[in-house]
Amino acid sequence: MDDERKITSDRWAPLKCLANVTLLFAPIAIGLGVLVALSGNGDRNLDPVVTSTIKHRY
């Protein structure tokens, strides 16, 4: 009977390990994602015609 319990717990061991790793790194990944989203939404009004030219035309 103890062998049955050990077999079933061994089946779930990799999933438990992955869940623990996810709980450890998920806040870090979410925080980095928020930083990227906030830094990418700057109030830059760039004219695509002016920024795509090599020399500024007068």
Secondary structure, 3 states (H helix, E strand, C coil): CHHHHHHHHHHHHHHHHHHHHHHHHHHHHHHHHHHHHHHHCCCCCCCHHHHHCCCCCC
